[in-house]
Amino acid sequence: ELENQLTSKSKTLDELKQSLALNGSAEQTPEALSLRIAELCEMVDSIVSQVAQLKTSMQSILEQWRVYDEVYAEVSLMTTRYLYCIDQCKPSVVSLEALKNQVKTLQ
């Protein structure tokens, strides 16, 4: 979206340059307008460069998150398996009273 906006603004600056070359301006001298447009063009170029750097950084960050998600899913699955195993391997701790009640019930 930023790249599209920058392209649009660049076109607008080009139109301003052409308009300045054809008409000039009563409010400001053509030289002052020309300098201002040159400054704006430099700003646009700088922003385009920054957007490209940001895009590269974001791609790197997205890749790192993708790797994190994969590892997290794997660790989560392993944790669930270990918890299940621990739960299944617990020796049943039964009190003497509970055993007596079970014997009575069975009798």
C-alpha positions in Angstrom: 0.0 0.0 0.0 2.9 2.4 0.9 4.6 1.6 -2.4 1.3 2.4 -4.3 1.0 5.7 -2.5 4.6 6.6 -3.2 4.1 5.8 -6.9 1.1 8.1 -6.9 2.9 10.9 -5.1 5.8 10.6 -7.6 3.4 11.0 -10.5 2.0 14.1 -8.8 5.5 15.5 -8.4 6.2 14.8 -12.1 3.0 16.6 -13.0 4.0 19.6 -10.8 7.4 19.7 -12.6 5.7 19.7 -16.0 3.2 22.4 -14.9 6.0 24.5 -13.5 7.9 24.2 -16.7 4.9 25.3 -18.8 3.2 27.9 -16.6 5.4 29.1 -13.8 3.8 30.7 -10.8 2.9 34.2 -9.8 3.2 33.4 -6.1 6.7 32.0 -6.0 9.5 32.2 -8.4 10.1 29.2 -10.7 13.5 28.7 -9.2 12.0 28.4 -5.7 9.3 26.0 -6.8 11.9 24.0 -8.7 14.0 23.7 -5.6 11.0 22.7 -3.5 10.0 20.1 -6.0 13.6 18.8 -6.0 13.5 18.5 -2.2 10.2 16.7 -2.4 11.7 14.3 -5.0 14.6 13.6 -2.7 12.2 12.9 0.2 10.2 10.5 -1.9 13.4 8.7 -2.9 14.4 8.5 0.7 11.0 7.1 1.7 11.1 4.6 -1.1 14.4 3.4 0.2 13.1 3.2 3.8 10.0 1.3 2.6 12.3 -1.2 0.8 14.3 -1.7 4.0 11.2 -2.1 6.1 9.8 -4.7 3.6 13.0 -6.7 3.9 13.0 -6.5 7.7 9.3 -7.5 7.8 10.0 -10.5 5.6 12.8 -11.6 7.9 10.5 -11.1 11.0 7.7 -13.1 9.4 10.1 -15.9 8.6 11.3 -15.9 12.3 7.7 -16.0 13.5 6.9 -18.9 11.1 9.8 -20.9 12.6 8.7 -20.0 16.1 5.2 -21.2 15.4 6.5 -24.5 14.0 8.7 -25.1 17.0 6.0 -24.0 19.5 3.5 -26.5 17.9 6.1 -29.3 18.2 7.0 -28.4 21.8 3.3 -28.2 22.7 2.6 -31.6 21.2 5.6 -33.1 23.0 4.4 -31.6 26.3 0.9 -33.0 25.8 2.4 -36.5 25.2 4.6 -36.3 28.3 1.7 -35.2 30.5 -0.4 -38.1 29.2 2.4 -40.5 29.8 3.0 -39.2 33.3 -0.7 -39.4 34.0 -0.9 -43.0 32.8 2.2 -44.1 34.6 1.3 -42.8 38.0 1.1 -45.6 40.5 -2.3 -45.5 42.1 -2.0 -44.4 45.6 -4.8 -45.9 47.6 -5.2 -45.5 51.3 -5.8 -48.5 53.6 -9.3 -47.1 54.3 -10.1 -47.0 50.6 -8.9 -50.6 50.2 -11.1 -51.8 53.1 -14.1 -50.1 51.5 -13.4 -51.7 48.2 -13.1 -55.1 49.8 -16.4 -54.6 51.6 -18.0 -53.6 48.3 -16.6 -56.6 46.5 -17.8 -59.0 49.3 
